[in-house]
Amino acid sequence: MSRGRGSPRSGTLTDAAGQLKAAFVLLVGLSGGLIAVQSDASLPVIAAAILGGIVAGGALLWYLIWITT
């Protein structure tokens, strides 16, 4: 265990926060795709809904980070 690198938990917390952010964006993106699947959309429309949801999730995440910092 090296002592010069700071707290060993700081890297773990950063990794966990990044994973939580990615999971949030994917959850929003996949929910858009699931809505498209439920409405019997074609495959390109489902893909567009997932992509649009990921973009919306990224924008929502940016906004949440912006208002909390």
C-alpha positions in Angstrom: 0.0 0.0 0.0 1.6 3.3 -1.0 1.0 6.4 1.0 1.8 9.0 -1.5 -1.3 8.7 -3.6 -4.0 10.0 -1.3 -7.0 8.2 0.0 -7.5 4.8 -1.6 -11.3 5.4 -1.5 -11.1 8.6 -3.7 -10.6 6.6 -6.8 -13.3 4.1 -5.9 -15.8 6.9 -5.3 -15.0 8.5 -8.6 -15.5 5.2 -10.4 -18.8 4.6 -8.7 -20.0 8.1 -9.5 -19.1 7.6 -13.1 -20.9 4.3 -13.3 -24.0 5.8 -11.7 -24.0 8.6 -14.2 -23.6 6.2 -17.1 -26.4 3.9 -15.7 -28.7 7.0 -15.4 -28.1 8.0 -19.0 -28.6 4.4 -20.3 -31.8 4.0 -18.2 -33.3 7.1 -19.8 -32.2 6.0 -23.3 -33.5 2.5 -23.0 -36.8 3.7 -21.6 -37.3 5.6 -24.8 -36.6 2.4 -26.8 -39.0 0.4 -24.7 -41.8 2.9 -25.4 -41.1 2.5 -29.1 -41.1 -1.3 -28.8 -44.5 -1.1 -27.0 -46.0 0.9 -29.8 -44.8 -1.7 -32.4 -42.4 0.7 -34.1 -39.9 -0.4 -36.8 -36.3 -1.2 -35.9 -34.9 2.1 -37.2 -37.5 4.0 -35.1 -36.6 2.0 -32.0 -32.9 2.8 -32.6 -33.7 6.5 -33.1 -35.7 6.5 -29.9 -32.8 4.9 -28.0 -30.4 7.4 -29.4 -32.7 10.3 -28.7 -33.2 9.0 -25.2 -29.5 8.8 -24.6 -29.1 12.4 -25.8 -32.0 13.5 -23.5 -30.5 11.5 -20.6 -27.1 13.2 -21.1 -28.8 16.6 -21.2 -30.8 15.8 -18.1 -27.7 14.6 -16.3 -25.8 17.8 -17.2 -28.7 19.9 -15.9 -28.9 17.9 -12.6 -25.1 18.3 -12.1 -25.4 22.0 -13.0 -28.2 22.8 -10.5 -26.5 20.8 -7.7 -23.1 22.3 -7.9 
